[in-house]
Amino acid sequence: MTRVRAALRRRVADWFTLPVFRRIGFYLRRAGGVLDRGFFLRLIAGLLAFVLVSALLVAVIEKPKSTPSEFAGSLAGSVYWAVTTVLGAGDSSYVSSGAGYVVSWVLVLFGVGIVATITGALVGFVIDFLIKEGQGMGASGFRGHVVVCGWGPTARELIQELKGDDYDVQIVLLHDVDKNPGGDGVYYVNGDATNAHDLRRAGIEEAVAAVVFPKDGSNDADMHSILVVMAIEAVAPDVRTVVEVNNPNHTEHFQRAGADEILVTPQVASRLLARTALYPGLTGIVSDIVSGGDGSELYRVQLPDLYVGLPVEEMAARLRADHRATLLAVSRNGRSHVNPPADFRVEPGDDVVVVAESLGQLAPLAPRAV
């Protein structure tokens, strides 16, 4: 029985960690911060006092000569009747005297006002929820997601790639425009990626990675991206930050800001073009591998325990035979061993980068901070 209760409690707790409940909690906390709690406490106290006084009057009017025990039972029934009358479900035949009718009418009128107030508050909350969600003013409520900071052609391609990946990661876009440019399947947060409050609304503290894009191709855009990285590191230092950089001379500044992975797009493109000039066809091959095209693409996966201790050549052969995956590199203790030598053996904790059509039975390496 204890195990069943514990499992039930865990299941209930899991329900309340769903993004929709966490978003509702965000709006409730925000509403609680702007409402006058004293006013509502006085309103509730006045309502309770009014109901109790009305119940006492009805008990006295309807049972004027009852014994103490009979009066106590009558008072309890009158309290129940008064509460249901305020809520619009009271029994009109409960009172039979003129004074009782007056009390009943006052309760009905008062109940209409209370129900209208509660209904208006609920409708206002729902409308605020929907409007703010549509305008990107809400909070994501996700865990284990990727936060995309900034927007542009590269960000658009990245989101399309993430949507089609086997890892099936949730995406939050943090950008300062009126409408969500990310499309369906992307939760939008309208805000400034250098602002700690907006980063928290995007769920940066519980994200697995943040990808920062420059707003344009200028040096000033790189400076803004550095500020974004610094803000992320201040709020969530354990989140892995991946940055697109315009100018390779700024790489050192991004490293000092705390960026974990830096991609200088012009530099990568120029080097790929140079290799293609010497070896025709490389551009198409590399583009297909990294873009999830018609063929295979890159995956970083966890190795099953049965691979531990195997020479790299035997491991590569098993990966090819069992999973149709071609080994490219082995990652160990933060270092990548590309095309490892023949005497290289698999150790516990190693993960690999492979080219494959799909993950199949292989487990994707969970994104984590470096």
C-alpha positions in Angstrom: 0.0 0.0 0.0 2.9 2.4 0.9 4.5 1.8 -2.5 1.2 2.4 -4.3 0.7 5.7 -2.5 4.3 6.7 -3.2 3.8 5.9 -6.9 0.5 7.8 -6.9 2.2 10.9 -5.3 5.0 10.7 -7.9 2.4 10.5 -10.7 0.5 13.5 -9.3 3.8 15.4 -8.9 4.7 14.6 -12.5 1.4 16.0 -13.7 2.1 19.3 -12.0 5.5 19.6 -13.6 3.9 19.6 -17.1 4.7 22.9 -19.0 1.0 24.0 -19.1 0.8 23.8 -15.3 4.1 25.6 -14.9 2.9 28.4 -17.2 -0.4 28.8 -15.3 1.7 29.0 -12.1 3.8 31.8 -13.7 0.6 33.8 -14.4 -0.8 33.2 -11.0 2.4 34.4 -9.4 2.5 37.4 -11.6 -1.2 38.1 -10.8 -0.5 37.7 -7.1 2.3 40.3 -7.4 0.0 43.0 -8.7 -3.3 42.3 -6.8 -4.1 43.9 -3.5 -4.2 40.9 -1.2 -5.6 42.9 1.7 -8.6 43.9 -0.4 -9.4 40.3 -1.3 -8.9 39.1 2.3 -11.3 41.8 3.5 -13.8 40.8 0.8 -13.6 37.1 1.8 -13.9 38.0 5.5 -16.9 40.2 4.7 -18.5 37.4 2.7 -18.1 34.9 5.5 -19.5 37.3 8.0 -22.5 38.1 5.8 -23.3 34.4 5.3 -23.0 33.6 9.0 -25.1 36.6 10.1 -27.8 35.7 7.5 -27.8 32.0 8.6 -28.1 33.1 12.3 -31.0 35.4 11.4 -32.8 32.7 9.5 -32.3 30.2 12.3 -33.7 32.7 14.9 -36.6 33.7 12.6 -37.6 30.2 11.5 -36.9 28.4 14.9 -37.8 31.0 17.6 -38.7 28.5 20.3 -36.4 25.6 19.7 -34.2 23.9 22.3 -30.4 24.6 22.3 -29.7 21.3 20.5 -32.5 21.9 18.0 -31.2 25.5 17.4 -27.7 24.2 16.8 -29.0 21.8 14.2 -31.1 24.5 12.6 -28.1 26.9 12.6 -25.9 24.3 10.8 -28.7 23.8 8.2 -29.1 27.5 7.8 -25.4 28.0 7.2 -25.5 25.3 4.4 -28.6 26.9 3.0 -27.0 30.4 3.0 -23.9 29.2 1.3 -25.9 27.4 -1.5 -28.1 30.4 -1.9 -25.1 32.7 -2.4 -23.9 30.2 -5.1 -27.3 30.2 -6.7 -28.4 26.7 -5.7 -30.3 27.3 -2.5 -33.7 25.8 -1.6 -36.3 28.6 -1.8 -38.7 26.5 0.4 -36.3 26.6 3.3 -37.8 29.8 4.7 -41.5 30.5 5.2 -41.7 33.8 7.0 -41.7 37.3 5.6 -38.4 38.2 7.3 -36.9 34.9 6.0 -37.9 35.8 2.5 -36.2 39.2 2.8 -32.9 37.5 4.0 -33.2 35.0 1.1 -33.6 37.8 -1.5 -30.7 39.7 -0.1 -28.6 36.5 -0.3 -29.7 35.9 -3.8 -28.8 39.4 -4.9 -25.5 39.2 -3.1 -24.8 35.8 -4.6 -25.3 37.2 -8.1 -22.7 39.8 -7.4 -20.3 37.3 -6.0 -20.7 34.8 -8.9 -20.3 37.7 -11.4 -17.1 38.9 -9.7 -15.6 35.4 -9.6 -16.6 34.7 -13.3 -15.2 38.0 -14.4 -11.9 37.3 -12.6 -11.7 33.8 -14.2 -12.5 35.0 -17.7 -10.1 37.9 -17.3 -7.3 35.4 -16.2 -8.0 33.1 -19.2 -8.1 36.1 -21.6 -4.8 37.4 -20.1 -3.3 33.9 -20.4 -4.3 33.5 -24.1 -3.3 37.1 -25.1 0.0 37.0 -23.3 0.8 33.6 -24.7 0.1 34.8 -28.3 2.2 37.9 -27.8 5.2 36.0 -26.4 4.8 37.4 -22.9 4.4 34.1 -21.1 6.9 31.6 -19.7 7.8 28.3 -21.5 7.6 26.0 -18.5 9.8 23.4 -20.4 12.7 21.4 -19.0 15.5 19.9 -21.1 14.8 22.2 -24.0 17.0 24.3 -26.3 16.7 28.1 -26.1 17.4 30.0 -29.4 18.5 33.6 -28.8 18.1 35.8 -31.8 16.6 35.3 -35.3 17.9 35.1 -38.8 18.3 32.7 -41.8 20.7 30.5 -39.8 18.3 30.4 -36.8 15.5 29.4 -39.2 17.5 26.5 -40.6 18.6 25.4 -37.1 15.0 25.2 -35.9 14.0 23.1 -38.9 16.9 20.8 -38.2 16.0 20.5 -34.5 12.4 19.7 -35.4 13.5 16.8 -37.6 16.1 15.3 -35.2 15.6 12.0 -33.5 16.3 13.6 -30.2 12.9 15.3 -30.4 13.9 18.4 -28.4 11.6 21.2 -27.4 12.5 24.6 -28.8 12.1 28.0 -27.2 12.8 31.1 -29.3 13.7 34.3 -27.4 13.6 37.3 -29.7 12.2 40.9 -29.7 9.5 41.0 -32.4 5.7 41.2 -32.3 5.0 37.8 -33.8 6.5 34.4 -33.5 8.9 33.9 -36.5 9.7 30.3 -35.5 6.3 28.8 -36.6 4.5 25.8 -35.2 6.2 23.7 -32.6 8.3 26.6 -31.3 7.4 28.3 -28.1 8.0 32.0 -28.5 9.2 34.4 -25.8 9.1 38.1 -26.7 12.1 39.7 -24.9 15.7 40.7 -24.7 18.2 37.9 -24.4 20.5 40.1 -22.3 17.7 40.5 -19.7 17.8 38.0 -16.9 14.0 38.1 -16.4 13.4 37.3 -20.1 15.9 34.5 -20.0 14.1 33.0 -17.0 10.8 33.2 -18.9 12.5 31.2 -21.6 13.4 28.6 -19.0 17.2 29.1 -19.4 17.9 27.6 -16.0 16.4 24.3 -17.0 17.5 24.2 -20.6 20.2 21.9 -21.9 21.6 24.4 -24.4 21.3 27.9 -25.6 22.2 28.9 -29.2 23.0 32.5 -29.7 22.7 34.1 -33.2 23.9 37.6 -34.2 21.2 40.0 -35.3 23.2 40.8 -38.5 26.6 40.5 -40.0 28.3 43.4 -38.2 30.9 43.6 -35.5 28.3 45.3 -33.2 26.1 42.2 -33.5 29.0 40.2 -32.2 29.3 42.6 -29.2 25.6 42.1 -28.5 26.0 38.3 -28.7 28.9 38.6 -26.1 26.5 40.4 -23.8 23.9 37.6 -24.3 26.5 34.9 -23.4 27.5 36.8 -20.3 23.8 37.1 -19.3 23.2 33.4 -19.8 26.4 32.5 -17.8 25.2 34.8 -15.0 21.7 33.2 -14.8 22.5 29.6 -15.8 26.2 28.8 -15.7 25.6 25.1 -16.3 23.8 25.5 -19.6 25.9 24.8 -22.7 26.1 27.9 -24.9 26.7 27.6 -28.6 27.4 30.9 -30.5 27.5 31.9 -34.1 30.2 34.5 -34.7 30.7 36.9 -37.5 34.3 38.0 -37.1 36.9 35.3 -36.2 38.9 38.0 -34.3 36.1 38.0 -31.7 36.5 34.4 -30.8 38.8 35.1 -27.8 36.2 37.5 -26.4 33.5 34.9 -26.6 35.7 32.4 -24.8 36.3 34.9 -22.0 32.5 35.5 -21.8 32.1 31.8 -21.2 30.8 30.4 -24.5 31.2 26.6 -24.7 31.2 26.2 -28.4 31.9 28.8 -31.1 31.1 28.6 -34.8 32.6 31.2 -37.1 30.3 30.8 -40.0 32.4 32.6 -42.7 35.5 30.6 -41.6 33.8 27.3 -41.8 32.2 28.1 -45.2 35.5 29.3 -46.7 37.4 26.2 -45.5 34.7 23.9 -46.9 34.9 25.8 -50.2 38.7 25.5 -50.3 38.5 21.7 -49.8 35.8 21.4 -52.5 38.0 23.3 -54.9 40.6 20.7 -54.5 38.3 17.7 -54.1 35.1 18.1 -56.1 31.8 17.0 -54.5 32.7 17.5 -50.9 30.2 20.4 -50.5 27.3 18.2 -51.4 28.4 15.4 -49.2 29.0 17.6 -46.1 25.8 19.5 -46.7 23.8 16.3 -46.8 25.4 14.9 -43.7 24.8 18.0 -41.5 21.5 19.0 -42.9 19.5 15.8 -42.5 18.9 15.5 -46.3 18.0 12.4 -48.2 20.9 10.4 -46.9 22.6 10.0 -43.6 23.4 12.6 -41.0 25.6 13.2 -37.9 24.7 11.8 -34.5 26.5 11.8 -31.2 25.4 8.7 -29.3 26.1 6.8 -26.1 27.8 3.4 -26.5 26.2 0.3 -25.1 28.2 -1.4 -22.3 28.9 -4.4 -24.5 31.3 -2.1 -26.6 33.6 -1.4 -23.6 37.0 -2.9 -24.0 36.7 -3.5 -27.8 39.4 -2.3 -30.2 38.2 0.7 -32.3 38.2 -1.4 -35.5 35.9 -4.1 -34.0 33.7 -1.4 -32.5 33.4 0.3 -35.9 32.6 -3.0 -37.5 29.8 -3.8 -35.0 28.3 -0.3 -35.3 28.2 -0.8 -39.1 26.8 -4.3 -38.9 24.3 -3.8 -36.1 23.2 -0.2 -36.7 24.3 0.8 -40.2 26.4 3.6 -38.5 29.8 4.7 -39.7 32.2 5.8 -36.9 33.8 9.2 -37.3 35.2 10.0 -33.8 35.3 8.9 -30.2 34.8 11.5 -27.4 36.6 10.9 -24.1 36.8 13.3 -21.2 35.9 16.3 -23.4 38.4 15.4 -26.1 37.5 14.2 -29.5 39.6 11.4 -31.1 38.9 11.7 -34.9 39.9 8.6 -36.9 41.5 7.0 -33.8 44.4 4.5 -34.2 44.0 0.8 -34.4 45.1 0.2 -30.8 42.5 2.5 -29.4 40.1 0.7 -27.1 36.7 1.8 -25.8 36.5 2.8 -22.2 33.5 3.4 -19.9 32.0 6.8 -20.4 33.1 7.1 -24.1 30.6 8.3 -26.6 30.9 8.4 -30.4 30.1 10.5 -33.4 28.6 8.5 -36.2 27.0 9.0 -39.6 23.8 7.1 -39.9 20.4 7.2 -41.6 18.7 7.2 -38.2 19.5 6.4 -34.6 17.8 3.1 -34.6 18.5 1.3 -31.3 21.3 3.7 -30.4 20.6 6.2 -27.6 21.3 9.8 -28.4 23.8 11.5 -26.1 21.7 13.7 -23.8 22.7 17.4 -24.2 24.7 18.6 -21.3 26.9 21.5 -20.3 30.6 21.3 -21.0 
